[in-house]
Amino acid sequence: MSSHHEKAIQITGAVITVSTTRREEDDTSGRTARELFSGASIPVSLYRIVPDQDAAIRAALDEALQKANCIVFTGGTGLTPDDRTIEAVAPAFEKVMDGFGELFRQKSIAEVGTAVILSRATAGVIQGRAVFCIPGSTKAVRLAVEEIIIPQIRHIISHAGPR
C-alpha cells in the first residue's frame, strides 16, 4: 500500500521492558527503543520496567493505552516458564498483525539462524493503538523498532486508529 493512505497524526510511543533483573541503568534494550523513537521524532510518553508477572504486564499495558498509540514491550517473549509477555498482552488484541512476527523472524534468521523458531514476537491492535511484543535483546529491539515499526507505524495507526 502506498503512503497516501497515511493520515497526519501524532505518533506517541511507550516502551515497557519486562524483566525481573533489569534496572533503568542497565536496560540497554529499553534505552535503544527510546533513542530510536526520539531520533524518528516520536516522543515517548511512558517508560516502565515491570516484572515477568501477568498482572504487572497488564497494568503497564493499561497505563500505556492511556498515553501512547505505539506501544513496545521488550522481553518476556521466550519459551521459559517465566516469559509471560505474550500470555498477558495477546488476549487483549482486537486484531493481530501476523505479518509483524513473520517479518521479524525473516529478518532475524541471518543473525540467529534456525534458532529464530524460538521467537514469539507478535503485534496487534488494541483500542486503535499498535502494540508490539519483541524479544529483549538489544539487537532484536534495534531490528524491530528501526527496520519495521518506525517505517510502518504511521501507516498502521492510519488504518487502525480512530476514524
N, C-alpha and C positions, 0 to 999 in steps of 0.2 A: 504494500500500500504506500502511496506517496504521502509526503508530509503535508499536503494540502488538507488532510483530514485533521491536522493538529489545531487545537484551539489555543488562544493566547491566555494561558492560565499560569498561575504561580505554582511552582512545584516546591514543596517543603518536605524535607527529609526527617526521618527518625532512625536512629541506629541503636539497636539493642543487642548487646553481647550476652550470650547465655553461657555462663561458666561459674563453677564453684571455686575456681582458683585464681582467676584473673582479677586484677585491680586496675584502676584507670591508668596508673603509671606504666603497667606492662601490657596493656591491651592494645597491641600493635594493629590488630585487625579492626577494632573499632575506630582507632585513630586514622587508619588508612581510609576507611569508608567516609569518615567525616571530612578528611582532607580532599578526597576526590569529589565529593559533593560540593564543597566550598569552591574548588577550582572550576567547577561547572556552573557556578553562581546559583547553587541550590542550597539555601540556608537549612541548617539542621536545628530543628526546634526542640529535639529531645534526644538525649543520650543516656542510656542506663546500662548497668551490668547487673544481671539477675542470675540467681542460681538455677541449676537444672531441675526445676520443680514446676509442674504444670500450673499451679496457682500463681506463682510468681511470674511465669511467662505470660499467662493470660492477663494478669493485672498490667503488665508492661504493654501488652497489645492494646488493651482498652485505653490506656493513657495515650499511647501513640495515635490511635484512631481519632482522638480529640485534637491532636496537634499537627498532624502531618498527612500528606497524601501519597508519600513514598516511604514505606517502612521496610527497613532491612534488619532481619535477625541474623546474627552471625554466631555460629557454634550450636552445638546440641543437635546436629543433623546426622550423626553417625549411627552405627549399629549397636553400640554398647547399651546396656540397660539404663545408664544414666542419661543418654541422649533423648531428650523429651521435646525438643522444639517442634518437630513435625506433628507429634501427637497433640500438643497443646494448641497449635495455631491452625493447622489444616482443617479441622472440623468447622471452623468459622468461615472458611472460604465460601463465597456465594458463586464464584466462578473460579475455575482452576486454569492457570496458564501453563498447560502441559509443555508448550514449546520452550519455556524458560529452562526447565530442568533438562530437556533434551539437548538444547543448545549448550548449556553449561557443561554437560558431560562430554559432548562432542569436542568442545574447545579444551577441556581438561585432559583428554586422552593423550595428547602429546607430552604432557608433563608427568602424569601418573600412570600411564599405560592402562592395562586392564583392571587395575585397582579402582578405576572410575566406577565400576559397578557397585562400589560401596557408597557412592554419593546418593543422598536422598534429597538433593537440592530441589526446591519446588517454589512455586509462586501462585498467587491467586489474588482475587479482588474481594474486599470486604467494604461495604458501605461506600463504594466508588473510589476506594483507595487501593493502591497496589501494595501488596505485602510479599516480600521475598525472604525465603529461608535458605541460607547458604552456609557452607562449611566455615569453620572458624579459623582456618589458616589464612595468613596474610595474603599469600599468593592467590588463594581462592577468592578472597574478598576483592582483590585488585581486578582479577579477571571478570568476576560477576558485575561489579559496580562500574568499572571503567569501560568494559567491552560490550556489555549487554544492557544493564539498567539505564545508565545515563543516556546512551544513544536512543533508547526507546521510551523513556518514561513519559515524555510529553504526549507521545502518540497513545500510550497505554491509558493515561488519565483522560485524554480527549475522548476516548471511546467508553471508558469505564466510569468516569466521573459523572457528577450531576448534569442533567440536561438543561 
